[in-house]
């Protein structure tokens, strides 16, 4: 295959590196990653900038090379994205928006390859897991790689028609690969939630419609501490849509919690619940107050909530 698509991807990255920071959004991964696709969907007027790691994407904002970061936080099949809960509170960045991306994995290969020639499929561990049953039905061996778009690039650079990749249709376009089979994911609801981060808070106003408030907190190391911190949300009728714990600094005694709740801190029930939470915690940090994505409303309707 020719190097033209890969060269074009490199040119696009050079363009991103030279773009005005105010118009640049950083993401982790290579061109064609699902985070890249989320940037194009949610922030179509901004130029996506690929970064090797999550830390690098956050640093792009701190260093003044970008004004936004698009980062995945959880997937409907595989749960939370590793490291983000640890990195986010210490990043100094604020959540200003959320985006839900329906993840559709395409089986990609070199031109001239077919399902008969393929024996192995390369991709990120989560993508392979999300397509496990389909891969098994096709008799294809899964090969774990660093990311989806990087796998597509490796296939494009090879001359191996036995090797395929699971990646996005955008990756197929960028690297000039054929789509041998579409929508390989086993679950039809396969969706990833992304957060848009900025160095400055840009809180939504209460009158803008349904809001999400995200925060982290640490409870005091006493019996029933978590129960007491959650009581205010129950008594004030505030819905907690996400609550996850993770250990800090290798300790098995102290946990930090990440939470998303429906509502704005200026709403009386939310304000009262947060005041009660603060009374029983030793640390509380609001990470962002932002408009709820329409996907939430649509999901609630489908679920009959």
Secondary structure as the mmCIF struct_conf table of DSSP 4:
data_model
#
loop_
_struct_conf.conf_type_id
_struct_conf.id
_struct_conf.beg_label_comp_id
_struct_conf.beg_label_asym_id
_struct_conf.beg_label_seq_id
_struct_conf.end_label_comp_id
_struct_conf.end_label_asym_id
_struct_conf.end_label_seq_id
BEND BEND1 UNK A 3 UNK A 3
HELX_RH_AL_P HELX_RH_AL_P1 UNK A 4 UNK A 17
TURN_TY1_P TURN_TY1_P1 UNK A 18 UNK A 18
BEND BEND2 UNK A 19 UNK A 19
HELX_RH_3T_P HELX_RH_3T_P1 UNK A 21 UNK A 23
STRN STRN1 UNK A 24 UNK A 28
BEND BEND3 UNK A 29 UNK A 30
TURN_TY1_P TURN_TY1_P2 UNK A 31 UNK A 32
HELX_RH_AL_P HELX_RH_AL_P2 UNK A 34 UNK A 42
TURN_TY1_P TURN_TY1_P3 UNK A 44 UNK A 45
BEND BEND4 UNK A 46 UNK A 46
STRN STRN2 UNK A 47 UNK A 51
BEND BEND5 UNK A 52 UNK A 53
HELX_RH_AL_P HELX_RH_AL_P3 UNK A 54 UNK A 62
TURN_TY1_P TURN_TY1_P4 UNK A 63 UNK A 64
BEND BEND6 UNK A 65 UNK A 65
BEND BEND7 UNK A 67 UNK A 67
STRN STRN3 UNK A 68 UNK A 75
TURN_TY1_P TURN_TY1_P5 UNK A 76 UNK A 78
STRN STRN4 UNK A 79 UNK A 80
HELX_LH_PP_P HELX_LH_PP_P1 UNK A 81 UNK A 81
TURN_TY1_P TURN_TY1_P6 UNK A 82 UNK A 83
HELX_RH_AL_P HELX_RH_AL_P4 UNK A 84 UNK A 90
BEND BEND8 UNK A 91 UNK A 91
STRN STRN5 UNK A 94 UNK A 102
STRN STRN6 UNK A 106 UNK A 109
TURN_TY1_P TURN_TY1_P7 UNK A 111 UNK A 112
TURN_TY1_P TURN_TY1_P8 UNK A 115 UNK A 117
STRN STRN7 UNK A 120 UNK A 124
HELX_RH_AL_P HELX_RH_AL_P5 UNK A 125 UNK A 130
TURN_TY1_P TURN_TY1_P9 UNK A 131 UNK A 131
HELX_RH_AL_P HELX_RH_AL_P6 UNK A 132 UNK A 137
TURN_TY1_P TURN_TY1_P10 UNK A 138 UNK A 139
HELX_LH_PP_P HELX_LH_PP_P2 UNK A 140 UNK A 140
STRN STRN8 UNK A 141 UNK A 145
BEND BEND9 UNK A 146 UNK A 146
HELX_RH_AL_P HELX_RH_AL_P7 UNK A 148 UNK A 157
BEND BEND10 UNK A 158 UNK A 158
TURN_TY1_P TURN_TY1_P11 UNK A 161 UNK A 162
STRN STRN9 UNK A 163 UNK A 167
HELX_RH_AL_P HELX_RH_AL_P8 UNK A 169 UNK A 175
TURN_TY1_P TURN_TY1_P12 UNK A 176 UNK A 176
STRN STRN10 UNK A 178 UNK A 181
BEND BEND11 UNK A 182 UNK A 182
BEND BEND12 UNK A 186 UNK A 186
TURN_TY1_P TURN_TY1_P13 UNK A 188 UNK A 189
STRN STRN11 UNK A 191 UNK A 198
BEND BEND13 UNK A 199 UNK A 200
HELX_LH_PP_P HELX_LH_PP_P3 UNK A 203 UNK A 205
HELX_RH_3T_P HELX_RH_3T_P2 UNK A 206 UNK A 208
BEND BEND14 UNK A 209 UNK A 210
STRN STRN12 UNK A 211 UNK A 219
BEND BEND15 UNK A 221 UNK A 222
TURN_TY1_P TURN_TY1_P14 UNK A 223 UNK A 224
HELX_RH_AL_P HELX_RH_AL_P9 UNK A 225 UNK A 235
TURN_TY1_P TURN_TY1_P15 UNK A 236 UNK A 237
STRN STRN13 UNK A 240 UNK A 247
BEND BEND16 UNK A 248 UNK A 248
TURN_TY1_P TURN_TY1_P16 UNK A 249 UNK A 250
BEND BEND17 UNK A 252 UNK A 253
STRN STRN14 UNK A 255 UNK A 262
BEND BEND18 UNK A 263 UNK A 263
TURN_TY1_P TURN_TY1_P17 UNK A 265 UNK A 266
BEND BEND19 UNK A 267 UNK A 267
HELX_RH_AL_P HELX_RH_AL_P10 UNK A 268 UNK A 279
TURN_TY1_P TURN_TY1_P18 UNK A 280 UNK A 280
STRN STRN15 UNK A 281 UNK A 291
HELX_LH_PP_P HELX_LH_PP_P4 UNK A 292 UNK A 293
HELX_RH_AL_P HELX_RH_AL_P11 UNK A 294 UNK A 303
TURN_TY1_P TURN_TY1_P19 UNK A 304 UNK A 304
#
